[in-house]
């Protein structure tokens, strides 16, 4: 939790494309956890973990994430961008009196 919280206070690695903070919330803590799982067998013997297996798992996860992310990007690029990006008005009907508090 600390890693993702600290990353939200700094400028994001992918700030121009990661508008929801997915990299900070899921990506960086996941990579950190994978690296820790690689280091644990060297620090604690007899855990049943094999560092090479953990490294292969982390590499495989990164490959799948990159391939599926790129495929999603190509699909979204083919579909096109709405005129007003990053607003709910494009996809949802909103009431006319939004932001007006009833007294």
Buried (B, 14 or more C-beta within 10 A) or exposed (E): EEBBEEBEEEEBEEEEEBEEBEBBBEBBBBBEEBEEBBEEBEEEEEEEBEEEEBBEEBEEEBEEBEEEEEEEEEEEEEEEEEEEEEEEEEEEEEEEEEEEEEE
